[in-house]
Amino acid sequence: MTPRKRTLPVPKTGRGEMTRRKILDAAKREIGRRGFAEASISTITAEAGVAQGTFYIYFRTKEDVMRELVLHMGRMLRHHLTEATEGARNRLDAERLGLRAFLDFVRKNPDLYKVVEESQFVDGKVYRQYYTEFAKSYRIALAAAEKRGEIAPGPNDVSTEVRAWMLMGISVFLGQRYGLWDPKTPLDEIVDAAADMIGHGLAATIPARIPAPAP
């Protein structure tokens, strides 16, 4: 029988939560700068300004810290994007606002973004969870927009799923290119180019959409 995985300890005091947060923040910086393999519990606790033994009050391993950081980024980013797109006029406007907010987030949190990308080599399960949770929310939003007539219906049953992952892929690689490697190019130029492709595709001309025949 496989033993049940133990949950991480929950701080019982505000001071304990602050200490735990300091360790996570230090781990984010250390893993972001050095990479997971080079960062160690001793360098993380030194960065956090706490005793090495304090680490084990809240975490069992370095992998535990990475998992927690990945899930934390997912929650933080989803909240950030929800706030950024609240005033969107329609789905295409939401895509534009969301992409800009995402790129701005990556530029302000490069270490956290690097932690998420590196997690695929450390814990593929949490890396997959991070993206599948985003995809689930994306599918719901796209399906609702399609029903409202804000975006064209897809050609088959997997269209919404495929669209969600394609749009996420655009964000991920633009985040890599213009969030980490080149944080200087004006965001409006990047977003304008991406929004044009999302709205119009790659076709030289946009053919008139033929309505589906009545049943």
Disulfide bonds with the S-S distance in Angstrom:
none
